[in-house]
């Protein structure tokens, strides 16, 4: 497969980011897009010079000119949309979180194996050069033994029970919407599971969590994670060791990381990219598909399942 031909399911905000950054990839092209509203699909296709606009998702899954599907719909729909795409024989890159529960994630993993097709969760942060540089600093001992991980992600979002983000029937709440980033960041740095969880959550009038702090205790490290619809959090991540710490501004979309010893910055990495950063994960998937792989070495399916289980536990305690 010399060129990977992509189809996009959904024409919302994140689909636009995907289509824009596809232009910076080495072996990918958006061949088709589908949306619930055919007019939206046509408008999206015209904006990005996409050859085909489908008025239904099933038509996209059946398109013989499409090799891989990017699922850009709300997370409560992922299990159906990713499942239908894999049953049609397509490779799937599904936006994070992969599903709304570990049980659903396990179902998709089994289906990917049954269909003998590729599946990866679109946790694009794991592919960003600054995030990978931060982990390299940790693994090379630049900050000594890690004692703490701190990460938060929150933006104010006015309460409206009709908004998808607040709709309990659509798996609303700040944990799945934004909290997946701090949880996944922790999982990126830790290969072991927490032995203890502590959670404090506040809720919107309809009962959906809209502000949450979780403490995850590992054998030799504590992770303090936050997410919120109530306020703009700092949205930085810190990895704190015995000999120094790493600071990552806007870690979820990181373009830089900083290495500090006490009050002195001793190293800094800036990726100087001109894209939003989706191109790194798209290139990785393209390479996987060209190599005939069925899952990612960066985000193996076991890692996605582990993150889902961590969020299940946090949700149960909130």
C-alpha positions in Angstrom: 0.0 0.0 0.0 1.9 3.1 -1.2 -0.7 5.6 -0.1 -3.2 5.3 2.7 -6.6 6.5 1.6 -8.6 7.8 4.6 -12.3 8.3 5.2 -13.6 10.6 8.0 -16.7 9.8 10.0 -18.1 13.0 11.3 -17.5 16.6 10.2 -17.1 18.4 13.6 -14.3 20.5 15.0 -11.8 17.7 15.5 -12.4 16.3 12.0 -11.3 19.7 10.7 -8.0 19.4 12.6 -7.5 15.9 11.2 -8.1 17.0 7.6 -5.8 20.0 7.9 -2.9 18.1 9.4 -3.3 15.3 6.8 -1.7 17.7 4.4 1.6 17.4 6.4 1.8 13.6 6.3 4.0 11.6 4.1 1.7 8.9 2.9 -1.9 9.8 3.6 -4.8 11.4 1.8 -8.4 12.1 2.8 -10.4 10.3 0.1 -13.9 10.6 1.6 -16.0 12.1 4.4 -19.4 11.2 5.8 -21.8 13.0 8.1 -25.3 12.6 9.4 -26.2 15.6 7.3 -25.2 15.1 3.7 -24.9 18.9 3.2 -22.4 19.1 6.0 -20.4 16.3 4.4 -20.5 18.1 1.1 -19.4 21.4 2.6 -16.5 19.7 4.5 -15.4 17.9 1.3 -15.4 21.1 -0.7 -13.3 22.9 2.0 -10.6 20.3 1.9 -10.8 19.2 -1.7 -11.9 15.7 -0.7 -13.1 13.7 -3.7 -16.1 12.0 -2.1 -18.8 13.1 0.3 -21.2 10.4 1.6 -24.6 11.2 3.1 -24.4 8.1 5.4 -21.7 6.4 7.4 -22.5 3.0 5.9 -21.8 4.3 2.4 -18.4 5.4 3.6 -17.6 2.0 5.2 -18.5 0.4 1.9 -16.4 2.7 -0.2 -13.8 0.6 -2.0 -11.5 3.6 -2.4 -11.1 4.0 1.4 -8.5 2.0 3.3 -8.7 3.5 6.8 -11.4 5.3 8.8 -11.0 8.1 11.3 -13.8 8.1 13.8 -14.5 11.8 14.8 -17.9 11.4 16.4 -18.9 11.8 20.1 -17.3 9.1 22.3 -20.6 7.4 23.1 -20.9 6.5 19.4 -17.4 5.1 19.1 -18.3 1.5 19.8 -20.9 1.4 17.0 -19.0 3.5 14.4 -15.6 1.8 15.0 -17.3 -1.6 15.1 -19.2 -1.0 11.8 -16.0 0.2 10.1 -14.0 -2.9 11.2 -16.7 -5.3 10.1 -16.5 -3.6 6.7 -12.8 -4.5 6.7 -11.4 -1.0 7.3 -8.5 0.0 9.5 -9.7 2.3 12.3 -8.2 5.3 14.1 -10.8 6.2 16.7 -10.8 9.4 18.7 -10.0 9.3 22.4 -11.4 8.0 24.6 -11.7 4.8 22.6 -15.1 4.1 24.3 -17.0 5.1 27.4 -16.0 2.1 29.5 -13.5 -0.7 29.8 -16.2 -3.2 28.9 -16.9 -1.5 25.6 -13.1 -1.1 24.9 -12.7 -4.9 25.4 -15.5 -5.5 22.9 -13.8 -3.4 20.3 -10.5 -5.1 20.9 -12.0 -8.6 20.5 -13.8 -7.4 17.3 -10.6 -6.0 15.8 -9.0 -9.5 16.3 -12.0 -11.3 14.9 -12.0 -9.0 11.9 -8.2 -9.2 11.6 -8.1 -5.4 11.1 -6.2 -2.5 12.6 -7.5 -0.5 15.6 -5.9 2.4 17.4 -7.1 5.0 19.9 -6.4 8.5 18.7 -4.5 9.7 21.8 -2.5 12.1 19.7 -0.7 13.5 22.7 1.4 10.4 23.0 3.0 11.0 19.6 4.0 14.7 20.2 7.8 15.1 20.1 7.8 17.2 23.3 5.9 14.5 25.2 8.2 11.8 23.9 11.3 14.0 24.8 9.9 14.4 28.3 9.7 10.6 28.7 13.2 10.2 27.3 14.5 12.6 30.0 12.8 10.5 32.6 14.1 7.2 31.3 17.6 8.5 31.0 17.6 9.6 34.6 17.7 13.4 34.1 15.4 14.0 37.1 16.2 10.9 39.2 13.5 8.7 40.6 10.1 10.0 39.8 8.1 10.9 42.9 5.1 12.8 41.6 3.1 13.4 38.4 0.8 16.4 38.2 -1.5 17.1 35.3 -4.7 19.0 34.8 -6.9 19.9 31.9 -10.0 22.1 32.1 -11.8 24.9 30.3 -15.0 26.7 31.4 -18.1 25.3 29.7 -21.4 26.9 30.7 -24.0 24.5 31.9 -26.6 23.4 29.4 -28.1 19.9 29.9 -28.8 19.8 26.2 -25.1 20.1 25.3 -23.4 16.8 24.5 -20.7 17.5 27.1 -23.3 17.7 29.9 -25.8 15.1 28.5 -25.7 12.0 30.8 -27.3 9.9 28.1 -24.4 10.8 25.8 -21.7 9.9 28.4 -21.3 13.5 29.3 -19.0 14.8 32.1 -15.5 16.3 32.3 -13.8 13.0 33.0 -14.3 11.5 29.5 -14.3 14.8 27.7 -11.1 16.3 29.2 -9.9 14.1 32.0 -8.8 11.4 29.7 -5.7 13.6 28.9 -4.3 13.6 32.4 -5.1 10.0 33.0 -3.5 9.0 29.7 -0.5 11.1 30.4 0.0 9.2 33.6 -0.3 5.9 31.8 2.2 7.1 29.3 4.8 7.4 32.0 3.8 4.5 34.2 3.6 0.9 33.1 2.2 -0.3 36.5 -1.3 0.1 37.8 -2.2 2.4 40.8 -2.7 0.5 44.0 -5.0 3.2 45.4 -7.4 5.9 44.0 -8.9 8.9 45.8 -11.4 11.1 44.0 -13.2 14.3 44.8 -15.9 15.4 42.3 -18.5 18.2 42.1 -21.5 17.9 39.9 -23.7 19.9 37.6 -27.4 20.2 38.4 -28.2 17.2 36.3 -25.7 15.0 38.2 -22.9 14.9 35.6 -19.4 15.6 37.1 -18.1 19.0 36.1 -15.1 19.3 38.3 -12.9 16.5 39.5 -9.6 15.8 41.2 -8.1 12.3 41.4 -5.1 11.1 43.3 -3.5 7.9 42.0 -1.1 6.2 44.3 1.6 3.9 42.8 4.2 2.0 44.8 6.7 4.8 44.5 4.9 7.7 43.0 1.7 9.8 43.4 -0.2 11.3 40.5 -2.4 14.3 41.1 -4.8 14.8 38.2 -7.6 17.4 37.6 -10.2 18.2 35.1 -13.0 20.8 35.0 -15.9 22.4 33.1 -16.1 25.1 35.8 -12.8 26.9 35.3 -9.7 27.3 33.1 -7.1 25.2 34.8 -3.4 25.8 34.1 -3.3 22.7 31.7 0.4 22.0 32.4 1.9 18.7 33.3 4.8 18.2 35.7 7.0 15.1 36.3 8.8 15.6 39.6 11.9 13.6 40.5 14.4 13.5 43.3 16.9 15.5 41.3 14.7 17.8 39.2 11.4 18.2 37.4 10.0 18.4 33.9 7.4 21.1 33.1 5.2 20.8 30.0 3.0 23.8 29.1 -0.4 22.9 27.6 0.7 19.3 27.8 -2.3 17.9 25.9 -1.1 19.8 22.7 2.5 20.2 23.9 5.0 21.9 21.7 7.7 22.2 24.3 9.1 20.7 27.5 11.4 22.1 30.1 13.9 20.5 32.4 14.6 22.1 35.8 17.0 21.5 38.6 15.8 23.5 41.6 15.2 27.0 40.2 17.4 26.7 37.1 16.1 25.6 33.7 18.9 23.3 32.5 17.3 22.1 29.2 14.4 22.9 26.9 13.0 21.2 23.9 10.7 23.0 21.3 9.4 21.1 18.3 8.7 24.2 16.2 5.9 22.5 14.3 3.6 24.3 11.9 0.7 21.9 12.4 -1.7 21.2 15.3 0.2 18.0 15.9 -2.2 15.4 14.5 0.2 14.6 11.7 2.5 12.6 14.0 -0.1 10.1 14.9 -1.4 9.9 11.3 2.1 9.2 10.0 2.5 6.5 12.7 -0.8 4.8 11.6 0.1 5.1 7.9 3.5 3.4 8.7 1.7 0.6 10.6 -0.7 -0.1 7.8 2.0 -0.1 5.2 3.9 -2.6 7.4 0.8 -4.8 7.7 0.4 -4.4 11.5 -2.8 -4.8 13.3 -2.2 -2.4 16.2 0.2 0.4 17.3 3.4 -0.1 19.2 3.0 3.4 20.7 -0.6 2.9 21.8 -1.2 -0.9 21.9 -4.7 -1.9 22.6 -3.7 -3.1 26.0 -2.7 0.5 26.9 -6.1 1.9 25.8 -7.8 -0.8 27.8 -5.7 0.1 30.8 -6.6 3.8 30.6 -10.3 2.9 30.3 -10.1 0.8 33.5 -8.4 3.7 35.3 -11.2 6.0 34.3 -13.8 3.4 35.2 -12.4 3.3 38.7 -12.2 7.1 39.0 -15.9 7.4 37.8 -17.0 4.8 40.3 -15.4 6.8 43.2 -16.7 10.2 42.0 
